[in-house]
Amino acid sequence: SYSILMFFAIVALAFIAFSMGSYFTYSHSMVRTINQILDVLQHAQQGDFTHRVHAQGDDQLAVIGNALDRMIVKLQEHIEKEYIAVIKCQEMEYSALQSQINPHFLYNVLNSISVMNSLGDTQMVQDSILHLNKLLRYSCTRGETTTVGQECDFLVQYLELQWIRYSDRLQYHMDVAPDAADCIIPKFLLQPLVENSIVHGMEPYDIRIQ
């Protein structure tokens, strides 16, 4: 009887030890997985999507960890695509702005101002700087829309600066109906038409633009 009791006691202790070991091992694994999940979420909140859970096994926490890894990968891909799209959009907007104010045009204007200054024509220099200031201020103003009146005022500054180069070859008349002056239009809608009429319709020939 004593031997039988000792046997069952040893078996019970072994079973308890095995159970406790399994429990602590499983608990440690659970805690490690939970900490990894929290670490990934914390870094994702800060914008760092390089961390992963890499959970092992097929328990519920492992399933959650692996699902979180897949979600982080997709989220990172989505953010990268959106970031690239925003960068391309900004590059296109910058290119569009550059196309509105041709650097060659600004060079000619500044060169003409320098020549007038050397000739002592201070009044013409002041008027040209004033026109250039208004033109650049309008170009740097944020917003994709403007009014017909504001666009036409911008065109006046542009044509006055072009007049410095072409003098009496360039004559223009601006007539805007009162009802149309406050109409909303895309910014720089009319400027390319005027610029192209000068570059392609006037520069190659000795004609006047009306």
Backbone bond lengths (Angstrom), bond angles and torsions (degrees), N, CA, C in turn:
res aa  C-N    CA-C-N  psi(-1)  N-CA   C-N-CA  omega(-1)  CA-C   N-CA-C  phi
1 S - - - 1.471 - - 1.515 110.49 -
2 Y 1.317 115.33 -41.77 1.465 118.03 179.22 1.515 111.55 -63.33
3 S 1.324 116.68 -40.75 1.462 120.18 179.30 1.524 111.00 -64.86
4 I 1.326 115.63 -39.72 1.474 119.46 179.77 1.521 110.32 -65.37
5 L 1.343 116.54 -42.53 1.462 119.82 179.00 1.533 111.59 -63.69
6 M 1.341 115.26 -41.36 1.467 118.90 178.31 1.526 110.87 -63.11
7 F 1.346 114.98 -39.10 1.467 119.50 179.91 1.525 110.80 -61.90
8 F 1.361 114.87 -49.13 1.468 118.09 -179.62 1.538 111.68 -66.56
9 A 1.311 115.27 -32.62 1.461 118.89 177.88 1.531 110.92 -65.47
10 I 1.326 114.50 -44.28 1.468 119.15 178.75 1.531 110.56 -63.70
11 V 1.357 115.10 -43.01 1.471 119.15 178.80 1.528 110.17 -62.13
12 A 1.332 117.39 -41.64 1.461 121.50 -179.90 1.525 110.98 -64.56
13 L 1.366 115.03 -44.19 1.467 118.00 178.35 1.529 111.55 -63.39
14 A 1.332 115.70 -39.98 1.469 119.24 179.02 1.534 110.55 -64.24
15 F 1.340 114.84 -41.48 1.466 119.16 178.87 1.526 111.05 -64.16
16 I 1.356 115.05 -42.37 1.468 118.66 178.36 1.525 110.99 -64.32
17 A 1.348 115.49 -42.63 1.471 118.89 179.35 1.526 111.04 -63.01
18 F 1.339 115.46 -43.12 1.462 119.93 178.63 1.528 111.13 -62.98
19 S 1.335 115.65 -42.22 1.466 120.01 -179.77 1.521 110.81 -64.71
20 M 1.340 115.84 -44.08 1.456 119.40 179.59 1.524 111.17 -64.40
21 G 1.336 115.87 -41.35 1.465 119.10 178.04 1.526 111.53 -62.36
22 S 1.345 116.18 -44.89 1.470 120.34 178.87 1.521 110.71 -62.56
23 Y 1.351 114.67 -40.28 1.475 118.97 -178.88 1.520 110.92 -63.38
24 F 1.364 115.85 -47.54 1.457 118.93 -178.11 1.539 110.96 -66.86
25 T 1.344 115.61 -37.79 1.467 118.39 178.16 1.521 110.91 -63.49
26 Y 1.343 116.53 -46.13 1.457 121.30 179.93 1.529 110.99 -65.69
27 S 1.357 115.58 -39.83 1.455 119.52 178.96 1.523 110.83 -64.25
28 H 1.337 115.59 -43.14 1.457 119.43 178.81 1.526 110.77 -62.36
29 S 1.319 116.55 -41.40 1.459 120.24 177.69 1.525 111.55 -63.10
30 M 1.339 116.36 -41.57 1.463 120.74 178.22 1.520 110.96 -63.12
31 V 1.345 116.06 -45.65 1.461 120.24 -179.27 1.521 110.47 -63.13
32 R 1.355 116.43 -41.60 1.456 120.24 179.28 1.527 111.00 -62.39
33 T 1.340 116.89 -43.83 1.465 120.55 179.55 1.519 111.53 -64.84
34 I 1.349 116.06 -42.27 1.463 120.15 178.59 1.531 110.74 -62.90
35 N 1.326 116.84 -42.42 1.465 120.08 178.00 1.524 111.61 -63.53
36 Q 1.328 116.88 -38.74 1.454 120.39 177.52 1.531 111.25 -64.74
37 I 1.338 116.07 -41.71 1.468 119.99 178.09 1.527 110.40 -62.45
38 L 1.340 116.97 -45.08 1.456 120.91 178.46 1.525 111.31 -63.35
39 D 1.333 116.82 -38.12 1.466 121.12 178.81 1.524 111.02 -64.39
40 V 1.339 116.46 -43.64 1.472 120.35 178.96 1.522 110.31 -63.39
41 L 1.329 117.45 -43.77 1.459 121.33 -179.83 1.529 111.22 -64.61
42 Q 1.329 116.20 -39.80 1.458 119.76 -179.74 1.527 111.36 -65.31
43 H 1.335 116.86 -44.03 1.465 119.97 178.82 1.535 111.14 -68.51
44 A 1.337 116.80 -35.77 1.465 119.49 177.55 1.521 111.00 -64.60
45 Q 1.329 116.29 -36.94 1.457 120.33 177.47 1.520 111.21 -63.04
46 Q 1.327 117.58 -31.15 1.455 122.96 179.74 1.529 112.42 -87.71
47 G 1.332 116.33 0.67 1.457 120.00 178.09 1.518 115.00 93.01
48 D 1.332 117.25 7.40 1.466 121.86 178.83 1.535 108.63 -101.18
49 F 1.335 116.44 110.81 1.462 121.03 -176.78 1.526 112.37 -107.93
50 T 1.326 116.77 25.47 1.464 120.69 -177.74 1.522 112.69 -92.49
51 H 1.315 118.63 -14.70 1.469 121.57 -176.73 1.527 110.21 -85.89
52 R 1.352 115.05 146.59 1.467 122.19 179.71 1.527 109.56 -134.64
53 V 1.334 115.48 158.85 1.465 121.75 178.99 1.531 110.57 -82.31
54 H 1.330 117.04 -47.22 1.471 122.88 -177.71 1.529 110.96 55.35
55 A 1.323 117.09 48.86 1.463 121.80 -178.07 1.521 110.69 -71.67
56 Q 1.339 116.23 142.03 1.452 123.11 178.60 1.529 109.54 -106.62
57 G 1.319 116.77 149.65 1.448 121.11 177.71 1.511 112.28 100.28
58 D 1.332 114.49 -174.52 1.459 120.03 -178.24 1.526 112.07 -127.47
59 D 1.342 116.87 19.50 1.458 119.28 177.21 1.527 110.04 -76.56
60 Q 1.315 115.67 175.56 1.458 120.41 -175.14 1.522 112.70 -63.07
61 L 1.334 117.18 -40.35 1.461 119.67 178.42 1.525 111.81 -64.65
62 A 1.322 116.73 -38.41 1.459 120.18 177.58 1.529 110.58 -64.78
63 V 1.326 115.80 -40.42 1.467 119.76 177.24 1.525 110.80 -62.33
64 I 1.350 115.56 -43.22 1.473 119.81 178.64 1.529 110.77 -64.03
65 G 1.350 116.32 -43.32 1.462 120.01 -179.95 1.520 112.31 -62.46
66 N 1.341 117.26 -45.09 1.456 120.35 179.28 1.522 111.90 -65.73
67 A 1.345 116.18 -37.10 1.468 119.78 176.62 1.524 110.55 -65.11
68 L 1.338 116.34 -38.44 1.458 120.29 177.42 1.528 111.17 -64.40
69 D 1.326 117.04 -40.06 1.468 120.53 176.95 1.528 111.30 -59.31
70 R 1.339 116.21 -45.39 1.468 119.66 179.57 1.524 111.06 -64.43
71 M 1.332 116.17 -38.90 1.454 119.87 -179.91 1.531 110.99 -65.97
72 I 1.341 116.84 -40.41 1.460 121.04 179.32 1.524 110.35 -64.04
73 V 1.334 116.93 -40.90 1.470 120.51 179.12 1.522 110.44 -62.38
74 K 1.331 117.18 -46.67 1.466 120.74 179.38 1.524 111.54 -64.90
75 L 1.334 116.12 -39.27 1.459 119.64 178.55 1.520 111.17 -64.60
76 Q 1.331 116.90 -40.76 1.455 120.74 178.30 1.526 110.72 -63.75
77 E 1.326 117.11 -42.90 1.464 120.66 178.35 1.524 110.70 -62.69
78 H 1.330 116.42 -42.09 1.463 120.50 179.98 1.522 111.16 -63.76
79 I 1.338 116.91 -44.01 1.464 120.50 -179.94 1.521 110.75 -64.82
80 E 1.329 117.21 -40.85 1.466 120.21 178.76 1.527 111.16 -63.03
81 K 1.346 116.75 -40.49 1.466 119.64 178.09 1.522 110.87 -64.80
82 E 1.348 115.87 -43.11 1.461 119.44 179.17 1.517 110.93 -65.37
83 Y 1.326 117.30 -39.19 1.465 121.29 179.13 1.520 110.76 -63.75
84 I 1.329 116.39 -44.62 1.461 120.00 178.25 1.516 110.43 -63.01
85 A 1.335 116.43 -39.78 1.468 120.02 179.19 1.522 111.24 -63.74
86 V 1.348 116.91 -40.68 1.466 120.67 179.14 1.520 110.34 -65.90
87 I 1.344 117.11 -42.49 1.465 120.65 179.31 1.524 110.40 -62.15
88 K 1.330 116.80 -43.68 1.462 119.80 179.08 1.519 110.89 -63.89
89 C 1.340 116.24 -39.29 1.460 120.15 178.83 1.521 110.62 -63.67
90 Q 1.333 116.98 -41.75 1.460 120.49 178.52 1.520 110.87 -65.88
91 E 1.333 116.83 -38.72 1.464 119.80 177.49 1.519 111.02 -64.49
92 M 1.336 116.26 -38.99 1.452 119.59 178.31 1.528 111.19 -66.78
93 E 1.353 115.92 -40.97 1.457 119.32 177.65 1.527 111.00 -63.86
94 Y 1.330 116.22 -39.89 1.465 119.94 178.79 1.525 110.77 -66.11
95 S 1.327 116.55 -41.55 1.460 120.24 177.34 1.521 111.21 -64.14
96 A 1.349 115.11 -39.07 1.464 118.72 178.46 1.522 111.03 -64.20
97 L 1.342 116.21 -40.09 1.453 119.36 178.16 1.517 111.15 -65.44
98 Q 1.324 116.15 -40.07 1.459 119.60 178.06 1.524 111.26 -63.46
99 S 1.344 115.88 -36.73 1.459 119.14 -178.76 1.522 111.72 -69.81
100 Q 1.351 117.50 -24.03 1.455 119.77 179.14 1.523 110.98 -72.99
101 I 1.307 117.76 -43.22 1.453 122.13 179.66 1.524 108.03 -111.87
102 N 1.286 115.41 97.48 1.453 121.34 -176.96 1.528 109.75 -66.31
103 P 1.344 118.22 126.31 1.467 119.84 178.14 1.527 112.55 -57.26
104 H 1.335 116.81 -32.49 1.462 120.09 178.51 1.527 110.66 -65.42
105 F 1.336 115.79 -36.64 1.460 120.32 176.84 1.523 110.84 -63.98
106 L 1.334 117.57 -44.68 1.459 121.06 178.64 1.531 111.11 -63.79
107 Y 1.312 116.31 -37.73 1.455 119.87 178.18 1.526 110.65 -62.89
108 N 1.327 116.80 -43.84 1.466 120.32 179.16 1.524 111.22 -63.61
109 V 1.349 115.74 -41.07 1.458 119.35 -179.82 1.523 110.74 -63.06
110 L 1.341 117.08 -49.06 1.458 120.70 -179.65 1.524 111.64 -63.52
111 N 1.309 116.18 -36.69 1.462 119.70 177.74 1.527 110.86 -65.96
112 S 1.338 116.25 -40.10 1.467 120.30 178.64 1.521 110.68 -65.93
113 I 1.345 116.83 -39.78 1.463 120.13 177.80 1.521 110.20 -62.77
114 S 1.321 117.08 -39.82 1.462 121.28 178.79 1.524 110.69 -63.49
115 V 1.336 116.55 -41.31 1.470 120.54 179.40 1.526 110.38 -65.52
116 M 1.347 116.92 -44.84 1.471 119.96 179.56 1.525 111.41 -63.37
117 N 1.330 115.98 -35.80 1.454 119.29 178.24 1.524 111.33 -65.82
118 S 1.338 116.25 -40.36 1.466 119.96 178.66 1.526 111.78 -67.38
119 L 1.347 116.99 -26.22 1.466 121.67 177.72 1.520 112.15 -84.96
120 G 1.326 116.59 -6.81 1.455 119.96 178.14 1.510 114.82 84.07
121 D 1.334 118.44 14.37 1.464 122.27 -179.96 1.537 108.17 -86.42
122 T 1.337 116.59 75.33 1.458 120.56 -174.22 1.521 112.80 -66.70
123 Q 1.325 117.38 -35.22 1.461 120.00 -179.42 1.524 111.03 -64.26
124 M 1.324 116.39 -42.79 1.459 120.71 178.19 1.529 110.80 -66.02
125 V 1.315 116.56 -36.23 1.457 120.44 178.24 1.525 109.97 -64.81
126 Q 1.329 117.46 -44.42 1.457 121.07 179.35 1.525 111.59 -63.69
127 D 1.335 116.60 -43.58 1.469 119.67 179.30 1.529 111.12 -63.52
128 S 1.320 116.49 -40.10 1.470 120.28 -179.18 1.525 111.04 -66.27
129 I 1.328 116.34 -41.96 1.465 119.54 178.60 1.523 110.35 -64.40
130 L 1.330 117.10 -38.26 1.463 120.97 178.13 1.528 110.85 -63.84
131 H 1.327 117.40 -44.61 1.471 120.78 177.62 1.527 110.91 -62.85
132 L 1.333 116.61 -42.57 1.459 120.63 -179.10 1.531 110.50 -65.75
133 N 1.320 116.99 -38.25 1.457 121.07 178.67 1.530 111.00 -63.00
134 K 1.327 117.56 -44.75 1.465 121.26 178.77 1.524 110.95 -65.22
135 L 1.316 116.37 -39.17 1.465 120.34 -179.22 1.520 111.25 -64.73
136 L 1.342 116.64 -45.92 1.463 120.11 -179.13 1.522 111.31 -69.57
137 R 1.321 117.13 -35.13 1.463 120.05 178.76 1.526 110.57 -63.95
138 Y 1.322 116.20 -41.36 1.464 119.85 178.26 1.531 110.47 -66.37
139 S 1.325 116.46 -40.01 1.461 120.56 -177.80 1.520 111.76 -67.48
140 C 1.330 117.30 -32.11 1.463 120.78 -177.36 1.523 112.91 -89.86
141 T 1.322 117.39 -4.87 1.460 120.09 178.64 1.510 109.79 -70.77
142 R 1.324 116.96 132.30 1.460 120.87 -178.63 1.520 110.54 -72.36
143 G 1.320 114.27 155.99 1.460 120.21 178.56 1.517 110.90 120.21
144 E 1.303 115.45 146.14 1.457 121.06 -178.44 1.520 112.26 -98.06
145 T 1.319 117.61 -8.71 1.458 120.69 -179.04 1.520 110.02 -124.47
146 T 1.316 115.08 161.59 1.454 122.80 177.71 1.517 107.94 -153.40
147 T 1.321 117.63 -174.71 1.460 121.03 176.02 1.524 109.43 -105.36
148 V 1.317 115.73 162.10 1.469 120.48 178.19 1.523 110.51 -60.72
149 G 1.348 115.80 -39.98 1.457 119.65 179.76 1.519 112.45 -63.02
150 Q 1.336 117.22 -43.61 1.467 120.72 179.49 1.526 111.12 -67.51
151 E 1.325 116.73 -38.64 1.468 119.86 178.62 1.521 110.69 -64.98
152 C 1.322 116.49 -40.08 1.466 119.83 -179.95 1.526 110.97 -70.01
153 D 1.321 117.69 -36.02 1.466 120.15 174.97 1.528 110.58 -62.93
154 F 1.336 116.24 -38.64 1.462 120.10 174.94 1.528 110.88 -62.69
155 L 1.331 116.71 -40.16 1.465 120.65 179.29 1.530 111.19 -65.10
156 V 1.329 116.78 -34.60 1.466 119.65 177.00 1.526 110.04 -61.50
157 Q 1.353 116.58 -45.47 1.464 119.52 178.76 1.525 110.75 -61.81
158 Y 1.333 115.38 -41.36 1.473 120.33 179.71 1.524 111.20 -63.15
159 L 1.333 117.23 -45.77 1.468 121.00 -177.87 1.523 111.51 -69.86
160 E 1.333 117.15 -34.46 1.459 119.32 176.87 1.524 111.22 -64.11
161 L 1.317 116.21 -37.27 1.464 119.19 176.84 1.522 111.04 -71.02
162 Q 1.321 117.57 -35.64 1.461 120.19 175.38 1.527 111.23 -66.99
163 W 1.325 116.55 -31.28 1.463 120.24 179.95 1.523 111.54 -62.90
164 I 1.360 116.49 -28.56 1.462 119.55 177.81 1.514 110.34 -58.64
165 R 1.314 116.36 -36.48 1.461 121.34 -177.46 1.521 112.00 -81.92
166 Y 1.353 115.80 -42.48 1.467 118.86 -172.19 1.522 113.37 -97.99
167 S 1.318 117.16 -12.97 1.448 122.34 177.85 1.531 111.52 52.98
168 D 1.336 117.90 -128.48 1.464 120.23 -174.79 1.527 113.37 -72.65
169 R 1.318 117.52 -6.39 1.467 119.03 174.97 1.526 111.19 -68.83
170 L 1.328 116.17 -25.96 1.458 120.78 -175.56 1.529 109.83 -106.29
171 Q 1.306 115.48 116.54 1.455 121.99 174.09 1.525 108.67 -130.39
172 Y 1.312 116.45 136.84 1.466 119.85 -178.15 1.529 109.67 -143.39
173 H 1.313 114.85 160.30 1.469 121.72 177.06 1.520 108.31 -139.49
174 M 1.346 116.65 126.42 1.451 122.34 -177.80 1.524 108.83 -110.01
175 D 1.329 116.06 119.83 1.463 121.20 -178.93 1.529 108.32 -132.78
176 V 1.327 116.14 112.35 1.461 121.64 -178.23 1.525 108.74 -118.15
177 A 1.317 116.81 125.64 1.458 121.05 177.76 1.524 110.12 -64.80
178 P 1.334 118.32 139.50 1.477 120.42 -178.85 1.521 113.26 -55.84
179 D 1.337 116.74 -36.37 1.465 119.42 -179.09 1.519 112.24 -70.66
180 A 1.329 116.89 -22.23 1.471 120.43 -176.77 1.518 112.82 -93.45
181 A 1.333 118.40 -14.09 1.464 121.06 -173.45 1.524 112.34 -63.46
182 D 1.333 117.86 -32.32 1.463 121.08 -176.93 1.521 113.16 -95.87
183 C 1.305 117.88 5.31 1.466 120.80 179.31 1.530 110.01 -68.79
184 I 1.322 116.66 138.97 1.467 122.07 -179.61 1.526 110.06 -85.64
185 I 1.320 116.14 129.67 1.463 122.16 178.08 1.528 108.61 -136.87
186 P 1.337 118.54 161.45 1.475 120.31 174.14 1.523 110.80 -62.14
187 K 1.310 115.13 141.88 1.459 120.58 -179.85 1.533 110.30 -65.25
188 F 1.328 116.56 141.83 1.468 124.35 -179.43 1.532 111.75 64.15
189 L 1.322 116.96 29.60 1.459 119.67 178.76 1.531 111.28 -73.60
190 L 1.321 117.33 -38.39 1.464 121.57 -174.41 1.529 113.26 -94.05
191 Q 1.327 116.86 -24.50 1.462 119.91 -174.80 1.526 113.52 -59.42
192 P 1.356 119.61 -43.56 1.468 118.17 178.81 1.536 113.31 -61.60
193 L 1.344 117.48 -31.64 1.467 120.21 178.34 1.520 110.80 -64.82
194 V 1.329 115.70 -43.82 1.470 119.82 179.69 1.526 110.50 -68.57
195 E 1.331 116.48 -42.97 1.463 120.12 -179.16 1.528 111.10 -62.94
196 N 1.331 116.36 -44.37 1.470 119.24 179.91 1.518 111.98 -66.04
197 S 1.333 117.11 -33.54 1.465 119.00 178.68 1.521 111.18 -65.48
198 I 1.349 115.78 -30.90 1.468 119.25 177.66 1.526 111.35 -80.36
199 V 1.352 115.15 -48.08 1.464 119.37 -175.16 1.526 111.79 -66.54
200 H 1.355 116.44 -44.24 1.465 119.32 -174.39 1.534 113.34 -99.81
201 G 1.313 117.01 -21.64 1.457 118.23 -177.05 1.496 115.10 -105.33
202 M 1.341 117.30 -17.03 1.463 119.38 -175.37 1.512 113.50 -118.84
203 E 1.330 117.43 -42.08 1.465 120.02 -176.67 1.527 113.16 -57.76
204 P 1.355 119.09 -43.23 1.471 117.26 -177.65 1.535 113.64 -71.86
205 Y 1.345 117.23 -13.99 1.448 120.50 -174.39 1.520 110.08 -131.39
206 D 1.286 115.91 157.27 1.450 121.15 177.26 1.525 108.75 -91.76
207 I 1.379 115.84 76.25 1.456 120.57 -177.82 1.508 108.68 -130.43
208 R 1.318 116.13 169.55 1.452 122.59 178.11 1.528 108.57 -103.70
209 I 1.318 115.69 145.86 1.460 120.03 177.88 1.523 108.28 -101.66
210 Q 1.296 115.99 130.84 1.468 121.92 -178.34 1.528 108.67 -112.56
